[in-house]
Amino acid sequence: MAEKKKKISFKLFFAVLWRGVCQVFEFIAKVFGYKDQSTYAKVVWRIFAGCITSLVALFTGVILYAFATDVVYDDWIRPHTNDEYVFEEKHISNHIVFQDLYGPTGRIYDELQKKVLLTEVDWVVTSEDKDSLAVFSKEGKRGYVNRFTGEVAVPLSFTRAWVFSEGLAAVEKDNELVFIDHSGNVVIDKDFDVHFNQPSYAFKNGYCVIQDAVSGKEGLIDMKGEWVLNPEYDNIYNNNGFWHVEKERRYGLFDAKLNEMFAVTNTAIWFHEPGIIEVRAGDNTAQRYDYAGNVLVDFIIDDIENLQYETTDLRNDITSSEDYSEDNKVYAVANCQRYRVNAGYGYSDHYGLIDRNGKRITAPLYTGIEAIAEDLYLCQPDGIIINGQGKVIK
């Protein structure tokens, strides 16, 4: 009579696995000299082995689950099905989300009602000032959706559209740039052209940067579409509420109400926190101001260094560390020091003279200064020689 095979159950499998792990740990304990064979010791070892077995089983299960979901299903099975799979979510309000699906498009979904509101959506972009309307794209057209309800507020009727800012949004209509309100009505139509180097067309403090169609220069318009800053600048952008303008590599600054703070004569204008504006002027000097335009520091130096000149003395001993010596020539330190000012973007640093008490002798007029005597200095680029009082000798 054939022997009946014993059925292996889940319980039996783990019982055998547990006993095997216990025996393994008992063997390891014996190898390291542990020979306690009491009932208490065996119980402790079996509890320990049981914990290790559970952890190994849990870890194995996690690995298998991750592999099954992230690799087997997502990469091998999902692409061949028609199931809608949310690849990434972006909240456009508390409960309205744009879901990027596994595929070319996404959808707008209401998490409270568990309801799909709009399908085949390419993308959704909200504005920085949290306007109620967000621009979205579908089938090559642009429109606006209410980000709190998910309902279409302005139908898909534009080839290009930008986010709302301060109640207005720029759209391309009939190959022209116009501005619409929340109802989709055109409120600014001044024959502006669309330029790709102006990606936002956002209003800041009631003004928007626009590029002139004829000159290609930039200016500012108000919310009626009228020029309030003529289009004569190479570049305009808003920085900390101020309008930073550029013309022929020179920079100026207007405040939020378009009052001129600094004329377009400076080589650089930098903002420092908190509330500090640093200006590198056209004469290569540098100052710091507060946001109201008051002078905080009227003379900024980036670096100061000693100047050395060659003396008529010769020496054989060059072991001294106080004097720099080469070919037995002895160098001494001049009376004045050279200071350096960083002139700004794309401009060479400039230098001036300062005495050892910190008094400025010359403005930073020179591209280079070298000491040729104790109190004489060769200045470039013109090659003039000045003394320690800043007077031209030659």
C-alpha positions in Angstrom: 0.0 0.0 0.0 1.4 3.4 -1.0 2.4 5.7 1.8 0.0 8.7 2.0 1.8 12.1 1.5 1.4 14.6 4.3 -0.1 17.9 3.2 2.1 20.9 4.0 0.1 23.7 5.5 1.0 27.4 6.1 1.2 26.7 9.8 3.5 23.7 9.3 5.8 25.6 7.0 6.4 28.4 9.5 6.7 25.8 12.4 9.5 24.1 10.5 11.1 27.4 9.5 11.0 28.6 13.1 12.5 25.3 14.4 15.3 25.5 11.8 16.1 29.1 12.7 16.3 28.1 16.4 18.7 25.3 15.6 20.9 27.7 13.6 21.1 30.2 16.5 21.8 27.3 18.9 24.6 26.2 16.7 26.0 29.7 16.5 25.9 30.0 20.3 27.8 26.8 20.7 30.5 28.0 18.3 31.0 31.1 20.5 31.1 29.0 23.6 27.6 29.3 24.9 26.6 25.8 26.2 23.6 26.5 28.4 21.1 23.7 27.7 18.6 24.5 30.3 14.9 24.8 29.5 15.0 28.5 30.2 17.9 29.0 27.8 16.0 27.1 25.1 12.9 29.1 25.6 14.8 32.4 25.3 16.6 31.3 22.2 13.4 30.2 20.6 11.7 33.5 21.3 14.6 35.3 19.9 14.6 33.1 16.8 10.9 33.6 16.4 11.4 37.4 16.4 14.1 37.1 13.8 12.0 34.8 11.7 9.1 37.3 11.8 11.3 40.2 10.8 12.8 38.2 7.9 9.4 37.3 6.7 8.1 40.9 7.0 11.1 42.2 5.1 10.7 39.6 2.4 7.1 40.5 2.1 7.8 44.2 1.7 10.4 43.6 -1.0 8.1 41.3 -2.9 5.2 43.8 -2.6 7.3 46.7 -3.8 8.6 44.6 -6.7 5.1 43.5 -7.7 3.6 47.0 -7.6 6.4 49.1 -8.9 7.9 46.8 -11.5 5.6 44.0 -12.4 2.3 45.9 -12.4 3.4 49.5 -13.2 6.0 48.6 -15.9 4.8 45.3 -17.3 1.0 45.2 -16.9 -0.3 48.7 -16.5 0.9 50.0 -19.9 -1.2 47.3 -21.6 -4.4 48.1 -19.8 -6.9 51.0 -20.1 -7.0 51.7 -16.3 -6.6 55.3 -15.2 -3.5 55.4 -13.0 -2.5 58.6 -11.2 1.2 59.1 -11.7 1.4 62.4 -9.8 -1.0 64.9 -8.1 -0.9 68.6 -7.8 -3.4 70.4 -5.6 -4.8 73.6 -7.1 -6.9 74.2 -4.0 -7.7 72.3 -0.8 -9.7 69.5 -2.5 -9.4 70.1 -6.2 -6.4 68.4 -7.7 -4.8 68.0 -11.1 -3.9 64.3 -11.5 -1.2 63.5 -14.0 -2.2 60.1 -15.4 -0.1 57.3 -16.8 -0.3 58.5 -20.4 -0.3 61.7 -22.4 -2.9 63.7 -20.4 -4.4 64.1 -16.9 -7.6 65.1 -15.3 -9.1 67.5 -12.7 -10.5 65.7 -9.7 -12.6 66.6 -6.7 -11.4 64.7 -3.6 -14.4 65.6 -1.6 -17.0 64.4 -4.1 -14.7 61.6 -5.4 -15.6 62.9 -8.9 -13.7 63.5 -12.1 -14.5 67.1 -13.2 -12.5 67.4 -16.4 -10.6 64.9 -18.5 -7.8 64.9 -21.1 -6.2 67.9 -19.5 -2.5 68.5 -20.5 -1.5 70.7 -17.6 -2.8 73.3 -15.0 -0.8 76.3 -13.7 -1.9 78.5 -10.8 -0.7 82.1 -10.2 1.7 83.3 -7.6 -0.9 85.6 -6.0 -3.3 82.7 -5.6 -5.9 84.0 -8.0 -9.2 82.1 -8.1 -8.7 81.1 -11.8 -5.9 78.8 -13.0 -4.9 78.4 -16.7 -5.2 75.0 -18.2 -4.5 73.3 -21.5 -6.5 70.7 -23.4 -6.2 69.5 -27.0 -3.9 72.4 -27.9 -6.1 75.2 -26.6 -6.0 77.3 -23.4 -8.7 78.2 -21.0 -9.3 79.0 -17.3 -10.7 76.8 -14.5 -12.0 77.9 -11.1 -9.5 76.2 -8.8 -12.0 76.1 -5.9 -14.8 74.4 -7.8 -13.0 72.8 -10.7 -15.5 74.3 -13.2 -14.4 75.9 -16.4 -14.6 79.7 -16.0 -13.2 80.8 -19.4 -13.7 78.4 -22.2 -10.9 76.9 -24.3 -10.5 79.5 -27.0 -6.9 80.7 -26.9 -3.7 79.5 -28.5 -1.6 80.8 -25.6 -2.6 82.0 -22.2 -0.9 83.2 -19.0 -1.9 83.1 -15.4 -4.0 85.8 -13.8 -2.3 88.6 -11.8 -4.1 91.4 -10.0 -7.3 90.4 -11.8 -6.0 90.4 -15.4 -4.5 87.7 -17.6 -2.6 87.9 -20.9 -3.9 85.7 -23.8 -3.0 85.4 -27.5 -6.0 86.2 -29.6 -5.9 86.6 -33.4 -2.0 86.7 -33.2 -2.1 89.6 -30.8 -1.5 89.9 -27.1 -4.6 91.1 -25.2 -5.6 91.1 -21.5 -8.9 89.6 -20.2 -10.8 89.7 -16.9 -12.3 86.8 -15.0 -15.3 86.7 -17.3 -13.1 86.4 -20.4 -13.8 89.9 -21.6 -11.0 91.8 -23.3 -10.1 94.9 -21.3 -6.7 95.8 -22.8 -6.2 95.6 -26.6 -3.4 97.9 -27.8 -1.9 95.8 -30.6 0.8 94.3 -28.5 2.9 91.5 -29.9 3.6 88.2 -28.2 7.3 87.8 -27.3 8.6 84.5 -26.0 11.3 86.2 -23.8 8.4 87.6 -21.7 7.0 84.3 -20.3 4.8 85.7 -17.5 3.1 89.0 -18.5 2.3 89.4 -14.8 1.2 92.7 -13.2 3.1 93.8 -10.2 1.8 96.8 -8.2 -0.4 97.7 -11.1 2.3 97.5 -13.8 3.3 95.0 -16.4 6.4 94.6 -18.6 5.7 94.8 -22.3 8.0 94.7 -25.3 7.4 97.3 -28.0 6.6 95.7 -31.3 8.6 98.3 -33.3 11.7 99.0 -31.3 11.9 95.7 -29.4 12.6 97.7 -26.2 10.8 97.1 -23.0 8.6 99.4 -20.9 5.8 99.3 -18.4 2.0 99.6 -18.9 -0.7 100.3 -16.4 -3.9 98.3 -16.0 -5.5 100.4 -18.8 -2.8 99.4 -21.2 -1.2 102.9 -21.3 2.6 103.3 -21.2 3.7 104.6 -17.9 7.4 103.9 -18.5 8.3 104.3 -22.1 9.7 101.3 -24.0 13.4 102.3 -24.1 15.1 99.7 -21.9 16.8 96.5 -22.9 15.5 94.7 -19.8 13.0 95.3 -17.0 12.2 93.1 -14.1 10.7 93.4 -10.6 12.9 92.9 -7.6 11.6 93.1 -4.1 8.9 95.5 -5.3 11.3 97.7 -7.2 11.6 98.0 -10.9 15.1 97.2 -12.1 15.9 98.6 -15.6 18.8 98.1 -17.9 20.0 100.1 -20.9 23.2 99.5 -22.8 24.7 97.6 -19.8 23.9 100.4 -17.4 21.3 100.0 -14.6 18.8 102.1 -12.8 16.0 101.6 -10.3 12.4 102.8 -9.8 10.3 102.3 -6.7 6.9 100.7 -6.6 5.3 104.0 -7.6 7.8 104.6 -10.5 9.7 107.3 -8.7 13.3 107.2 -10.0 15.7 106.2 -7.2 18.8 105.7 -9.2 19.4 106.9 -12.8 20.5 104.4 -15.5 24.2 105.2 -15.0 25.3 102.4 -12.7 27.3 99.3 -13.5 25.4 97.2 -11.0 22.6 97.3 -8.5 22.3 94.5 -5.9 19.8 93.7 -3.2 21.0 92.6 0.2 18.8 91.4 3.0 17.4 92.9 5.0 16.4 96.0 3.2 19.7 97.0 1.7 20.5 98.2 -1.8 24.1 98.2 -3.0 24.9 100.4 -6.0 28.0 100.3 -8.1 28.1 103.7 -9.7 29.5 104.7 -13.1 32.5 106.3 -11.5 33.4 102.9 -10.0 32.5 103.8 -6.5 30.1 101.8 -4.4 27.5 102.8 -1.8 24.7 101.1 0.2 21.2 102.5 0.7 18.1 101.5 2.6 14.8 100.9 0.7 13.9 104.6 1.2 17.0 105.7 -0.7 18.9 106.9 2.4 22.7 106.4 2.4 23.9 103.8 4.8 27.5 103.4 3.7 28.9 106.0 1.3 32.2 104.3 0.5 32.5 100.5 0.0 35.9 98.8 -0.4 36.1 95.1 -1.4 39.8 94.6 -0.7 42.9 96.4 0.6 46.5 95.4 0.1 50.0 96.7 0.7 52.2 97.9 -2.2 55.9 97.1 -2.5 58.5 98.8 -4.5 62.0 97.9 -5.5 64.9 99.6 -3.6 68.4 100.3 -4.8 69.9 98.1 -2.1 71.3 94.6 -2.8 71.7 91.8 -0.3 73.2 88.4 -0.1 71.3 87.1 2.8 67.7 86.3 1.8 66.7 84.3 4.9 64.5 87.1 6.3 60.8 86.6 6.0 60.0 90.3 6.4 61.2 91.4 3.0 60.4 89.8 -0.4 63.7 89.3 -2.3 64.5 88.0 -5.7 67.9 88.1 -7.5 69.3 89.9 -4.4 66.9 92.8 -4.9 65.3 94.3 -1.8 61.7 95.4 -1.7 60.1 97.8 0.8 56.6 98.6 1.7 55.2 101.9 0.2 53.4 104.5 2.4 50.0 104.1 0.8 47.8 101.0 0.3 45.8 100.0 -2.8 42.1 99.3 -2.4 39.9 97.4 -4.9 36.3 98.0 -5.9 34.3 95.4 -7.8 32.8 97.5 -10.6 29.9 95.1 -11.5 28.8 92.6 -14.1 31.1 92.4 -17.0 33.3 95.4 -15.8 36.9 95.3 -14.7 37.8 95.9 -11.1 39.1 99.4 -10.3 41.7 100.6 -7.8 42.5 103.6 -5.8 44.9 104.8 -3.1 44.2 104.9 0.6 46.5 106.0 3.5 47.2 103.8 6.5 44.7 105.8 8.6 41.9 104.8 6.2 41.6 108.1 4.4 40.8 107.8 0.7 43.4 109.6 -1.4 42.0 108.9 -4.9 38.8 107.6 -6.3 38.9 104.1 -7.8 39.8 105.5 -11.2 42.5 103.0 -12.2 42.6 99.5 -13.6 46.0 99.0 -11.9 48.3 100.6 -9.4 52.0 99.7 -8.7 54.4 101.4 -6.3 57.6 102.6 -7.9 59.0 104.4 -4.9 58.2 105.0 -1.3 55.6 107.6 -2.2 55.2 107.3 -6.0 52.7 105.2 -7.8 52.3 104.1 -11.5 48.6 104.1 -12.5 47.0 102.3 -15.4 45.6 102.4 -18.0 47.1 105.8 -18.8 50.5 105.2 -17.2 50.4 108.4 -15.1 52.5 108.7 -11.9 50.9 110.2 -8.7 52.3 110.8 -5.3 50.9 110.0 -1.9 48.6 113.0 -2.0 47.0 111.9 -5.2 48.7 114.7 -7.3 49.9 113.8 -10.8 53.7 114.0 -11.1 54.0 112.8 -14.6 
